[in-house]
Amino acid sequence: MQRLKEHYIELLPQNIQEKKMKEWVKHYKNNILVYCNGCEKGLKIGGIERFI
């Protein structure tokens, strides 16, 4: 994992992550089914709290 962080992955600052996710969740009008906990976390960052 350390090698990935050092060479391939660049994490965005928290405030930019929140801004991007808030823009992204505007695309969702109906119920959302989430299998991935990373996806769920991203949607929660964007302000969506209720999932199926």
C-alpha positions, 0 to 999 in steps of 0.5 A: 500500500505504501508503494501505491501511495508513493507512486500512484495515488494522490489524495485530494484535500478534504475540502476539495473532496467534499466540494466534488462529491456535493457536485456529483450527488446532484446527478442522483434524483431517486433511491440509490443502491450502494454495494461498495463502502467506499461509494457509500462514504463518498455519497455521505461526504456529498450529503446523501444520508439515506440508502437502500 
